[in-house]
Amino acid sequence: MTDTSDPTDWTDTETFQTALQRAETIEKGTYFEGFTEGDTIAHAAGRRLTRAGNERWMGQTLNHDPAYWHSDAADALDYEEPPIHPDYLLAAVMGPTVEDLSEKGGYFLGRTDLRYHTDAVYPGTELGVESTVLDRTTSSSRPAYGIVTWETTGYEARTDEPLLSYRRTNMVPRRDPVETDGGESGMQAETESGPSALPAELIAPEGPYFEDFRAALGEVAGRDAAVAYRHERGRTQDDLLIAGLPLATLNTAKQHHNAAAMADSPSGEPVTYGDVTRSIALAHARSDERTYRELRYEDEAFHDFVTAGDTIYGFTRVLEATATPTVDLPAGTDSDGAGQVTFEHFAFNQHDEPVYSGRRTALIETRTHQ
Ligand SMILES: CC(C)(COP(=O)(O)OP(=O)(O)OC[C@H]1O[C@@H](n2cnc3c(N)ncnc32)[C@H](O)[C@@H]1OP(=O)(O)O)[C@@H](O)C(=O)NCCC(=O)NCCSC(=O)C[C@H](O)C(=O)O
């Protein structure tokens, strides 16, 4: 029987605070010491992908490509129906991994070898997600942290069909830090080492088609010049971007939604989820090109925090353009009417400081694609 004669007033503030000090916390997440190379982790069930979730992500990040919500536009890009946007798919795959891999906090440092395995993913897909610990190493600059790399695969849970995979690296807090994190950001280090030499001339392509990127590369070939340009749009960080979008993908990292916990962190406040920052910069770039398919991403890195009120802009460098794809195409992708372009994209803030960079290979429509 329940004892109703408890003399303790648990709602008395002093009593309650004492209880909080004495009580054990049932923890979430995994410290660095909890990861063993080679271990595979099956994450909790992922989201059932919906048009509403897709459109919320796309609308807020300025990925306003109608192929992902309008049937005629989808048909023009050879889709059966408007598919799930690749950036939303990526965030929805990473979301359920956070509880197991990165909820303890620490920095999302970067990701590489992101590949899409299938031409399109449609609403109604139910995600399954699995990760393997590839590497764990002590951080020499921050003894309070270790550095862990995982390989993650997102698949259709009912058929086991792989949808995408990537390798992600985070700093992960150690259970027993030997030192607190007082390190400075990567941008500070870069400033101290001084600017590196740029090509004498930066030019922009004349249009958004494959031929325009190839012509621009032809123009700079053999000269002290590069195809590199900025995109005009910016997106200021608000609560929906910082807390709303990651929570909608099941991303439980406290960095994005717990202001009290973040008050004691180096940023002093919640920070934007790396994949939101990235998606905004990519949206700016995509608005100046005729994207046909996303193929792969390499060497993505997050260089500095993004917080409320920061405005994210995009900058693009064009590295290569080939009429015939040189990378493996996702199953079912037909590259007719498109050429392969490799870009380096940057997100930067209102102080012109880069906060994200990554290499992206995509199929870009040719002028003749109907
Ligand atoms: C994180 C930073 C503060 C680091 O700054 P700085 O110390 O100047 O940079 P270093 O280049 O020296 O890197 C520190 C150590 O980390 C290793 N490192 C860095 N990048 C990688 C990588 N891609 N792969 C492997 N290892 C990497 C370096 O080798 C250094 O190692 P060591 O010398 O042994 O210590 C600064 O970069 C920063 O502030 N970045 C922004 C971070 C951020 O805001 N990320 C996105 C938001 S957080 C998020 O999205 C969380 C997400 O939800 C999740 O759950 O993951």
PDBQT file of the ligand as one rigid body, heavy atoms in Angstrom, charges set to zero:
ROOT
HETATM    1  C1  LIG A 401      35.770  21.727 -32.510  1.00  0.00    +0.000 C 
HETATM    2  C2  LIG A 401      36.580  23.002 -32.578  1.00  0.00    +0.000 C 
HETATM    3  C3  LIG A 401      36.457  23.788 -31.287  1.00  0.00    +0.000 C 
HETATM    4  C4  LIG A 401      38.011  22.551 -32.799  1.00  0.00    +0.000 C 
HETATM    5  O1  LIG A 401      38.823  23.652 -32.959  1.00  0.00    +0.000 OA
HETATM    6  P1  LIG A 401      40.409  23.494 -33.049  1.00  0.00    +0.000 P 
HETATM    7  O2  LIG A 401      40.914  22.862 -31.800  1.00  0.00    +0.000 OA
HETATM    8  O3  LIG A 401      41.009  24.771 -33.424  1.00  0.00    +0.000 OA
HETATM    9  O4  LIG A 401      40.516  22.511 -34.271  1.00  0.00    +0.000 OA
HETATM   10  P2  LIG A 401      41.489  21.342 -34.591  1.00  0.00    +0.000 P 
HETATM   11  O5  LIG A 401      41.513  21.322 -36.072  1.00  0.00    +0.000 OA
HETATM   12  O6  LIG A 401      42.783  21.462 -33.857  1.00  0.00    +0.000 OA
HETATM   13  O7  LIG A 401      40.739  20.035 -34.107  1.00  0.00    +0.000 OA
HETATM   14  C5  LIG A 401      40.759  19.604 -32.758  1.00  0.00    +0.000 C 
HETATM   15  C6  LIG A 401      41.032  18.107 -32.768  1.00  0.00    +0.000 C 
HETATM   16  O8  LIG A 401      40.013  17.433 -33.550  1.00  0.00    +0.000 OA
HETATM   17  C7  LIG A 401      40.626  16.691 -34.614  1.00  0.00    +0.000 C 
HETATM   18  N1  LIG A 401      39.745  16.792 -35.788  1.00  0.00    +0.000 N 
HETATM   19  C8  LIG A 401      39.185  17.904 -36.283  1.00  0.00    +0.000 A 
HETATM   20  N2  LIG A 401      38.435  17.609 -37.335  1.00  0.00    +0.000 NA
HETATM   21  C9  LIG A 401      38.519  16.273 -37.516  1.00  0.00    +0.000 A 
HETATM   22  C10 LIG A 401      37.966  15.355 -38.443  1.00  0.00    +0.000 A 
HETATM   23  N3  LIG A 401      37.140  15.775 -39.424  1.00  0.00    +0.000 N 
HETATM   24  N4  LIG A 401      38.286  14.056 -38.316  1.00  0.00    +0.000 NA
HETATM   25  C11 LIG A 401      39.094  13.614 -37.333  1.00  0.00    +0.000 A 
HETATM   26  N5  LIG A 401      39.646  14.436 -36.399  1.00  0.00    +0.000 NA
HETATM   27  C12 LIG A 401      39.363  15.731 -36.518  1.00  0.00    +0.000 A 
HETATM   28  C13 LIG A 401      41.970  17.389 -34.850  1.00  0.00    +0.000 C 
HETATM   29  O9  LIG A 401      42.891  16.491 -35.446  1.00  0.00    +0.000 OA
HETATM   30  C14 LIG A 401      42.368  17.750 -33.427  1.00  0.00    +0.000 C 
HETATM   31  O10 LIG A 401      42.859  16.580 -32.771  1.00  0.00    +0.000 OA
HETATM   32  P3  LIG A 401      43.804  16.695 -31.518  1.00  0.00    +0.000 P 
HETATM   33  O11 LIG A 401      44.909  17.637 -31.914  1.00  0.00    +0.000 OA
HETATM   34  O12 LIG A 401      44.279  15.302 -31.254  1.00  0.00    +0.000 OA
HETATM   35  O13 LIG A 401      42.988  17.235 -30.376  1.00  0.00    +0.000 OA
HETATM   36  C15 LIG A 401      36.136  23.915 -33.753  1.00  0.00    +0.000 C 
HETATM   37  O14 LIG A 401      36.476  23.275 -34.955  1.00  0.00    +0.000 OA
HETATM   38  C16 LIG A 401      34.676  24.203 -33.704  1.00  0.00    +0.000 C 
HETATM   39  O15 LIG A 401      34.181  24.983 -32.912  1.00  0.00    +0.000 OA
HETATM   40  N6  LIG A 401      33.926  23.558 -34.605  1.00  0.00    +0.000 N 
HETATM   41  C17 LIG A 401      32.475  23.692 -34.695  1.00  0.00    +0.000 C 
HETATM   42  C18 LIG A 401      31.839  22.441 -34.194  1.00  0.00    +0.000 C 
HETATM   43  C19 LIG A 401      30.354  22.540 -34.449  1.00  0.00    +0.000 C 
HETATM   44  O16 LIG A 401      29.753  23.570 -34.193  1.00  0.00    +0.000 OA
HETATM   45  N7  LIG A 401      29.729  21.462 -35.001  1.00  0.00    +0.000 N 
HETATM   46  C20 LIG A 401      28.363  21.465 -35.424  1.00  0.00    +0.000 C 
HETATM   47  C21 LIG A 401      27.390  21.702 -34.304  1.00  0.00    +0.000 C 
HETATM   48  S1  LIG A 401      27.411  20.462 -33.049  1.00  0.00    +0.000 SA
HETATM   49  C22 LIG A 401      26.347  19.247 -33.736  1.00  0.00    +0.000 C 
HETATM   50  O17 LIG A 401      25.856  19.412 -34.802  1.00  0.00    +0.000 OA
HETATM   51  C23 LIG A 401      26.112  18.035 -32.907  1.00  0.00    +0.000 C 
HETATM   52  C24 LIG A 401      25.336  16.973 -33.643  1.00  0.00    +0.000 C 
HETATM   53  O18 LIG A 401      23.965  17.062 -33.374  1.00  0.00    +0.000 OA
HETATM   54  C25 LIG A 401      25.848  15.636 -33.165  1.00  0.00    +0.000 C 
HETATM   55  O19 LIG A 401      25.169  14.990 -32.395  1.00  0.00    +0.000 OA
HETATM   56  O20 LIG A 401      26.970  15.265 -33.580  1.00  0.00    +0.000 OA
ENDROOT
TORSDOF 0
